[in-house]
C-alpha cells in the first residue's frame, strides 16, 4: 500500500528543553483516515501545525508523495486545515466564506460558483448562500467551515477538534454527518480530538499521544482491549 504522508523522527523542543513533539513517526496510506487522540497539551495540535507548515520542527522530516515538504510554505502544500473555532469571516455571507480559498487562488467568480454549489450540496447547506454567519447555528457554522476547507480541493485534510464547541447531542449528529462526507471524498484525513468516542468514529486508525509522544497506535479494538500500559488503560476508561 502506497504511503502518501510520511513523518520521520519529528521533534519540537521548547526553549526550556521540554518536548512538544518527541520522535514522532507516522505513515498514512492515500485515502486513509487517522484519529489523533490525547489529552490537552499532548502535542496533537502542534503535530497538525507542523504538517500544515505553520510551525517548523527542530529535527526530522515530513514527506508527501515521496518528497520532503519542510521547505514548502503553507499555501504551496495545498493542505486543508479546519480550526477548532472555525475562523469564519463574520462580514462575509456563507457563499463568500466558502469561496474564500478559491478567490485567494485568483479563480474567476464564474468558476467559483459551481464549486461552491457542490460544497453546499455536500454539506447539506443548499439555500444558505446568502445567510450571514451570525444567523447560523453552531452545527451550520461547522459545516460552512468544512465546506470552505474542502472547496480548494486539498490533497490532505486536517480537522483540529472540529466538534469541541458543540453540545454532546449535536456533536453525535454532526460526527455522523462528517464521517459520511469523508467516506464519500476518499481524501487522506487527520482528525484531532481529546474524545475517544469521536476518535473511534472518525478514524479507522488511532494514534494516542501524551506529553509529545505517540504512546500507542492501532485500531480502536487495540487501544481498548490491548492497552500497552496503565496510562492508556486509564485514559481509555
N, C-alpha and C positions, 0 to 999 in steps of 0.2 A: 504494500500500500504506500502510495506516494505521500511524503510528509510536506505539507505546504509551509507551515510555520515551524521553525526550529529555534529553540533558545538554548544557548550553551554557556554554562558556568557564569551566569549573570550575577553580579554583585553590585550593591549600592550601600555605601557606608556613610554614616553621619560624621560631622566634624569632631564629635566626641569619640568616634571609633565604634559606635553601635551599628549593627547591620540592619538596614531597611530591607535588603534582599540578600540572602546568603546562599550562593552556589545553586541558583535555580536552573534546572534542566528540564526541557519540555519539548515534545514533538507532536504536532497536530496534523492529522491527515486532512486533505481537502474535503470540505463539506461537513466536518465534524463539529460537534457542539460540546464545549468544555465548560463545566462549572468550577469556579474558583471560590472555595468556601473557607471561612475562617472568621475569628472574632475581629473586632475593631483593632486597628493597629498591627495587623498580622502581615501587612505588605501587599494586600490584594490590589488596592488602587495604584500603589507605586508600580507594580508589575504592569498594569494596563498603561500607565503613563509612559513607561519605557518602550512598550510595543508601539504606542501611538507616536513616539518621538517627542513628547512634551518634556521628558526628563532624560538625561543621559546616564548610562551605567558607569561605574568606576572600572569595571572589567567585565569580560565576557562578550558574547556576540548574539545578535538576533538576525536570523536568516529567513527570507521569504522567497519561495520558488527557487531555492538554491543560491541566492545572492544575499550578502550582508546588506542590511538597510540602516546600519548605525549612522552613516553619513548622509542619509536622505532626510530632508526636512519633513515635518508632518504632512504638509499639503501634497508632497510628491509620493507619499506612501499609499495614498488612496485607501486609507482605512476609515471606517466609520466608528465614532465613539459617542455613545449616548450617556450623558452625565446624570448623576443622581437627582439633581434639581431641574433637569430637562433643559435649562438655559434657553428657553424660548424668548422671542423678542415681543414684548407686550405691545409695542407700537405698530406691529405688523399683523395682518389677519392670518388665518390658517394657511391660505394659498401661498402667501408671501413667505411665511415661515418654512413651509415645505420646499419652496423653490429656492431658498437662500443659497444652498450649496451649488445649485445649477447656475444661478446668477453670478456667483463668485468665479465660476469657471468660464464666464463670458458667453454662456449659451443664450441665443436669442429667445425672446419671450414666447414666440410661437412654438419653438421647440420644447420649451419648458412645460407648456400646457398638457400635452398627452402624458408626460412622465408624472406630473403632479396628480393628474386624474387617476393614473394607475396606482399611485401610492394611496390616494384617498380610498379607492376601492379595496385595496389590500388590507387597509387598517379600519375598514367599516366607518369611514368618515365622509362618505358622499353627501353632498348638500351642506357641508360645513365650510366651504371655501372662503366665504366672506365673514365668518364669525371672528370676533375679537378673542384674544387669548383669555382675557378676564371673564369671558362669558362661558368658558368651558369648565367642565368638572375635572377632577383630578385624573380620572381614567381617560378622558378625552385628551387632556394635555399630554398624557403619557403616550398615547397613540400618535399625536401630532409629532412629538419628539422622535418617535421611532420612524415615522414616515419621512421626516426631514433627514434623518441619518441614512436611510436607505435610498433616497432619491438619486444621489450621485452615482449609485452602483458601486459601493465599496467592495474591495477584494476581501476584506476581513471586517467583521462586526464585533464591537466590544460594548457591553452593557454593564455600567457600574451601578449596582444597587438600584435597578430601574423601578422597583416596586416599593421601596422602603418608606416613601412618603404617604402611602395609601393604607387604609384600614384593612384588616385581615380578610374580610368578606370580599372586598373589591380586589385585593391582591390575588386571591384564589381565582376569581373570574378572569382577571386580566392575564394572569400567568397562563391559563388555559388558552386564551386567545393568542398570546405571544408565542407559545410553543407551536401552535398550529401554523402561524405565519412563518416562523423559522423553518419548520419542516417543509413548507412549500418552496422556500427560497433556495435551499441547499447551499447556503453560504457558511463558510467557516466562522464560528461564533464563540466568543468567550463571555461568559455570564458570571459576574461577580456578585456574591451575596454573603450575608452572615447567617442566613436561614437555611437549615439543611433540607427542609421540605421544598423550598424553591430550587435549591441546587439539584436535588434529585429529579424534579420535574423538568428543569431546563436543559440539563446535560446528560449525555449517555456516559461520559467520563467525568470524574471529580478529582480535583486536587485539593487537599486540605492543608491550609497554611497556618503557621503560628510563629510569631517572632521572626518573620522574614524567611522562614524555611518551609519547604514542602515536607510536611510530616508524613503524609500518606497519600497515595494516588490509587485510583481504581474505580470500579463500578460502585453504585450505591450499596449493593449487597456486600462488597468487600469491606466498606467502611463500617457498616452496621454489624455484620456478622464476624468479621475478622480484623478488629482494630489492632494496630501494631503496638499500642501502649495504653497506659491508664488515662493519659490526657485525651486521646482520641475517643476512648470509651466514654469518658465523662462528657466530652463536648457533644458527642452524638446522642447522648441521653440513653 
